[in-house]
Amino acid sequence: MAALGAAILERNRSGLGQYIDLAQVEAAIHFIEPLVLDFTVNGRVPQSAGHHSDRACPHGVYQTAGLERYVAIACETDAQWRALRKMTPLADIASADATLAQRIALSTQLNGALREWCRQMEPRELVGRLAAAGVPAALVQRPSDLYEDGQLAHRGFFVNCSHGVMGPTPYDGPATIFSETPARLSAAPYLGQHTDQVLREVLGLSNDEIAEYAASGVFQ
């Protein structure tokens, strides 16, 4: 940010652009400060954690009923753990007052039992029940599920555009809405849609030249 600010300052002063040479690693290394310090001080090399978390347990993505349907569940607090424990067969594995450290030590058993329980549940109903009980949970959505997402619908994110082949089709709208510069969206072109326009208006070809190219199979 300092380099960018200095470049803008110089542009405003002299009108000259600036060249900034900045490595992505240097710009982003602060995001992994704890890992860098752990290696520097303790010599530990971080390994892939998968779904494991040192701040929540149970913590993972669990298959539910239906074809390739999953929900994500995370218990970060004792209250969330007690709520989840009441709804599931986890009471046979850990007590209501089990600490996070104790639950992590039993994570294999807890995740195994939770996995079997979730496998019998309808995913959206399960997420609703968990959320109502105060347990953080969310449906792992397919791209097609996003069209029914309540928050995206509330924001009016998807915009219908008329496609030349598919007809009215929902497209991703602008991620940011500006009051003075509204986005202008159009449907994606189908293959060859603008060939004639490019040949005539950009390349300046005549009807005879276009016909000659078409007869030779160039446009196939």
N, C-alpha and C positions, 0 to 999 in steps of 0.2 A: 504494500500500500504506500509506503514511503517513496519507493521508486516511481510509482504511478503518479503520486501527487507531485513529485518533482518534475516529471515529464510534462504534466499539464501546466504547471507553473511556468516552465520554460516556453511552452507553446504560446501561452498567453503573453509572455514577455517579448519573445522574438518572432513568433509565428512559425518556428521550425519544429518539425516532429522529432521524436526521440526513439532510439532503439534500446529496448530493455531486454537484456539477456538474463533470464532467471530460470533456474532448473525447477521442475515440478517437485522433486524430492525435497529440495530446500524450502520451498514454499509451503509444503504440507507436513513436514516432519513433526510439527508441534501437535498434530492430531494423535501421534503415537508416543508422546512423551513418557507415559508410564512404562511402556515396553522398552523404550530405549534406556531408561534409567535402570530397569530391572536387569537388562543385559550388562550395562556398564558397571553397576555396583555388585550384582550377584552372579553374573555370568550365565544367567538363564536365557535360553533361546525359546521364545514363545512358539507354541504348537497350535495347530488348528483346534478350535474349541467346539466346533460343530454347534449343537443346540445347548451345550452346557453353559451355565452362567454362574459367576461367583456372587451374584446379587439376588438370584431368584431360584426357587426350587419348590415344586416341579416347574420346569421351564422347557418348552419344546413345541413341536408341531406334531399333531396326532391325527391319524386317519380316522374317518368317521364312516357312517353308512353312505351308500351311493358310490358312483364311479369316480374314483380319484378325487374325493373330497376330503379336506383337511381343515383343522382348526388349530390356532396358536393359543397357548395358555401359558401364563406366567404368574407365579406367586412370589411377590417381593416382600410382603409384610406378613406378620403373624396373623392379622385379621383375615387376610386373603387366604392364608393356609387353612385356618379354621373353617372358613366358608366352603372351600373346596372339599375339605375332609368330610363335611357333613353330607355332601352330595354324592360322594364316590366311595368305592371300597378301600380307600386309602387308610381308613381307621384301623385296619388290621395290621398296618405296617408301621405307622408312626403315631405318637400321641398328639393330642390337640395342642399341647404346649411345646412341641418339638421346635428347637431353634433352627435357624437357617443352616448352621453348620451340621446339625444332626440330620436334617433333611437331605443335604448334599451328600452326606455319607451313605444315605439310603436311596440315592437317586436312581440307581438301577432298578431296585424293586418298585419304587414309586412310579417311575416312568413305565415300567412293564404293566403294572396294574391299571394305570390311567390309560395306557394304549388299548388294553383289552376292553375297558369300559367305554371309551369313546367310539370304538369300532361298531358298537350297536346303536349309536345315537344319530339322529338326523342333524346335520351340521348347523343349519340356521336356528333350529329350536335349541340346540345345545348352547350356542353362543348367547342366545337370549337369556337362557336360564342362568348361565354363569355370570353374565353381566349384571343381571338383576340381583344376584347374590353378592356382588361386589368383587368378583374374580375377573381380572383382566383377561379377555379372550376376544379373538377376532377370527372371522372366516378367512381362509386363504382363498382369495378370489381368482377366478379365471378372468382373462380379458373380457369375455362376454358378460361376466357378472357386473362389470363396471357400469354397464348401461342401466342397471337397476340400483346402483348405489345411491342411497338417499342424499348424502352430502354433495355428490357430483350433480345430482338432479337439482338440488336446492341452489347450487351455484350456476346452473344453466351451462355446464361445461361442454356438453356435446351439442354440436350444431349440425342440422340436416342440410346436406348439399345434394343437388341433383346430378348424379353420375350418368354419363352417356350410355352405359350398359346396364348398371345395377339400379338405376333410378334413384329415388330419395335414399340417402345413406348417411348415417351418423358419423361425423368426423370429430376428432379432438378439437376443442375450441382453444382460445388463447389461455395460457396459464396465468397471465396477468392482464387485467382489464384497465386500460387507460381512458380517462374521461375525454381527453382532447384528441386522441389518436386511436379510434376504434379499429379493431382488426377486421380485415376483409378476407373472407375465406371462400375458396372455390373447390369443387370436387377434383380429385386426381384425374388426369387425362387417361383415356384408354389407349392401347397400343395403336399408333398411327393416326390418332385423332387430329393432329395438327400438321400432318405431312404435307397436305396440299397448300395450307397457309404458308408454311416455311418455304416450299418450293417457289411459290408465286411472289410472296411479299418480301422474303429475306434473300432468296437466291435469284429472284427475278427471271425465272424460267418461263418460256412461252408454253401455250397449250400443246404445240407440236412436240416440244422437247419433253414435256411431262409425259405425253402419250408414248413417246419413243422409249423413255426409261421404264414406263409401266409395262410395255410390251416385252421388254428384255428381262423382266422379272426382278428388277432392282428392288422393288418395294415389298417383295414377298418375305 
